[in-house]
Amino acid sequence: MTQPESDRASPSFCYALVPCAGVGTRAGSPQAKQFHPIAGQPMVMHTLQALAGVARIRQGWVVESPDNGFDWPAAPAWPSRFSRIACGGASRAHSVFNGLQALRAQGVQDHDWVLVHDAARCLVTAAMVNDLIDRCMSDAVGGLLALPVPDTLKAAAHGRVAASVERADKWLAQTPQMFRLGALLSAMTPFEASGFEGITDEASAMEMAGHSPLLVHGSAHNFKVTYPPDFALAGALLQSRTI
């Protein structure tokens, strides 16, 4: 896949998009998990501050629910290059799709890179994101942080092991996932009518559009806070960085 001549004539910039409209029912938190306090501030603020430490991210947007009642922190906790847009949808994929359309409306070009990152991956670091950018900037498709599966995989049936699954060449997808705005929107648009059924992340949409995203080695620390015990683990790891 090659870029059109018009795209190659102008520089490509990097932007961040953070879907932040979910509820996170599995986390057992009294509020949406991304707003749960961890290490002295709402979890999502750790995420945004890490992304703000990446100089090549020109600007970032947080996609929140239109009826979100969260009292966002003010500066200096709030990164100056990030803005909020209230266009969250019924699913993560819907929020990302709405966010991408909003970025295009605000002047982001189709050949620009968008790094989509989960608000609940609050342990991401600027070094991880910079490594992804380094690897993807010259790639025709883009890619994502991911980890090779280290454990034995089991397929289940009725609560029992049905089979062992070969783990060779299996990776755990993480975020950020970095693709060009136009390519990602085009890949997601055919699924809009079905409510984005079948899209589990941005890479899956690109795969179904016939692309092969690049796998960039991430970190075990870049896990997604999902279940109640994850809050304590994330907090301990964040606290350890300040010791």
Secondary structure as GFF3:
##gff-version 3
##sequence-region A 1 243
A	DSSP	alpha_helix	5	8	.	.	.	ID=ss1
A	DSSP	beta_strand	14	19	.	.	.	ID=ss2
A	DSSP	three_ten_helix	25	27	.	.	.	ID=ss3
A	DSSP	three_ten_helix	33	35	.	.	.	ID=ss4
A	DSSP	beta_strand	37	38	.	.	.	ID=ss5
A	DSSP	beta_strand	41	42	.	.	.	ID=ss6
A	DSSP	alpha_helix	43	52	.	.	.	ID=ss7
A	DSSP	beta_strand	57	63	.	.	.	ID=ss8
A	DSSP	beta_strand	82	85	.	.	.	ID=ss9
A	DSSP	alpha_helix	92	105	.	.	.	ID=ss10
A	DSSP	beta_strand	113	116	.	.	.	ID=ss11
A	DSSP	alpha_helix	126	136	.	.	.	ID=ss12
A	DSSP	beta_strand	142	148	.	.	.	ID=ss13
A	DSSP	beta_strand	153	157	.	.	.	ID=ss14
A	DSSP	beta_strand	160	165	.	.	.	ID=ss15
A	DSSP	beta_strand	171	180	.	.	.	ID=ss16
A	DSSP	alpha_helix	181	188	.	.	.	ID=ss17
A	DSSP	three_ten_helix	189	191	.	.	.	ID=ss18
A	DSSP	alpha_helix	202	208	.	.	.	ID=ss19
A	DSSP	beta_strand	214	217	.	.	.	ID=ss20
A	DSSP	alpha_helix	228	240	.	.	.	ID=ss21
###
